[in-house]
Amino acid sequence: MATQIDLSNTFTLPGTSMTVNRMGYGAMQLAGPHVWGPPRDPEAAVAVLREAVKAGVDHIDTSDFYGPHVTNQIIKRALHPYPDRLVIVTKVGARRGQDKSWIHALSRQELIDGVHDNLRNLGLDSLDVVNLRVGGVMGPSEGSIKEPLTVLTELKQQGLIRHLGLSNVTPGQLAEAQAITEIVCIQNLYNLAHRNDERFIENLAGQGIAYVPFFPLGGFNPLQSATLDTVAVSLEATPMQVSLAWLLRRSPNILLIPGTSSVEHLRENLKAAALQLPPESIAQLDAIAEAQER
Ligand SMILES: NC(=O)c1ccc[n+]([C@@H]2O[C@H](COP(=O)([O-])OP(=O)(O)OC[C@H]3O[C@@H](n4cnc5c(N)ncnc54)[C@H](OP(=O)(O)O)[C@@H]3O)[C@@H](O)[C@H]2O)c1
């Protein structure tokens, strides 16, 4: 039986009718090794997606440059026709080199092609939310995003995109974007050990904008910390569950998209939605980033 998640812990994307459970799922790990090519076990990838939706997940994060194309094609195979309540968030602004590298793809034509690739491979006429991904994966870099965002705004006016978000951006870039169009979510790197966005998260919470941390578990090398292990043992939980529970209580506008290629890990992660962290555990966890900064 699918692990059911707490369906009352939801967030509504600003200016939209899209209310999602704060515990979602990130699909990047469904492609092959290094997010390249097909998965080793395609049936297992389909099973992860079906289990997630069965458990109550209604927010899936993806991109057509995962694979490339592979992740979206698996989502379509597993879940199409999509349940009404399911919100699929995708991103454009990058492409993959033949050497599996991640390359910016921010020209007008690349963005238009990116949106059409997502529509085709997901089997949709309109994309719920598209994030414009600009900076590097380890952090944003200042610079105008007006040109690429204007292209996506045109595609939104044409009805190909319902809502827009940004990924790997600074507060200054968000302000520039908001003068052009409404932004419903920000997707940046943030987890127990990487907390550069503390003030940005507060700022977004004040505006009712969702903050969706990528690499919530640490990414390709999941978080490792003796303190995390100690807290997990004291709560009879796993370190990954504690990491996710810490993010959920960090701010009510945080939406989680942990990634996994395993049904077992998915079930474990979803259970984190019900994990309560006592104040002493939170104090111990807060000290992890401080220790790294020293
Ligand atoms: N905007 C951007 O630039 C950007 C960049 C990166 C990612 N993203 C998005 O963020 C989502 C989440 O990131 P992510 O999947 O790369 O990183 P993540 O969620 O931090 O961690 C995924 C890694 O943790 C492992 N894992 C998951 N659950 C586990 C568990 N319970 N126990 C042990 N290991 C576990 C996974 O391996 P198994 O498969 O073996 O479980 C995988 O190696 C992605 O799916 C993607 O949609 C966005």
The ligand as an ORCA input file, in Angstrom:
! r2SCAN-3c Opt
* xyz 0 1
  N      16.997     24.124    -10.976
  C      18.109     23.425    -11.016
  O      19.144     23.888    -11.481
  C      18.098     22.035    -10.451
  C      19.312     21.375    -10.199
  C      19.265     20.108     -9.665
  C      18.052     19.504     -9.361
  N      16.879     20.148     -9.615
  C      15.566     19.545     -9.252
  O      15.592     19.202     -7.904
  C      15.129     17.854     -7.713
  C      15.799     17.267     -6.497
  O      17.191     17.198     -6.686
  P      18.014     15.831     -6.779
  O      17.119     14.674     -6.997
  O      19.092     16.019     -7.738
  O      18.697     15.786     -5.358
  P      18.187     15.351     -3.892
  O      16.715     15.234     -3.848
  O      18.870     16.264     -2.936
  O      18.875     13.935     -3.701
  C      18.760     12.903     -4.608
  C      19.799     11.850     -4.231
  O      19.495     11.345     -2.937
  C      19.289      9.932     -3.012
  N      18.178      9.621     -2.098
  C      16.899     10.059     -2.204
  N      16.174      9.593     -1.169
  C      17.008      8.848     -0.414
  C      16.835      8.109      0.780
  N      15.664      8.052      1.412
  N      17.917      7.460      1.287
  C      19.120      7.530      0.678
  N      19.352      8.214     -0.463
  C      18.290      8.876     -1.006
  C      18.975      9.625     -4.438
  O      19.410      8.331     -4.772
  P      18.346      7.137     -5.111
  O      17.863      7.399     -6.500
  O      19.190      5.911     -4.991
  O      17.274      7.218     -4.093
  C      19.818     10.678     -5.166
  O      21.157     10.235     -5.289
  C      15.467     17.165     -9.021
  O      14.678     16.060     -9.245
  C      15.255     18.271    -10.021
  O      13.913     18.229    -10.433
  C      16.885     21.411    -10.128
*
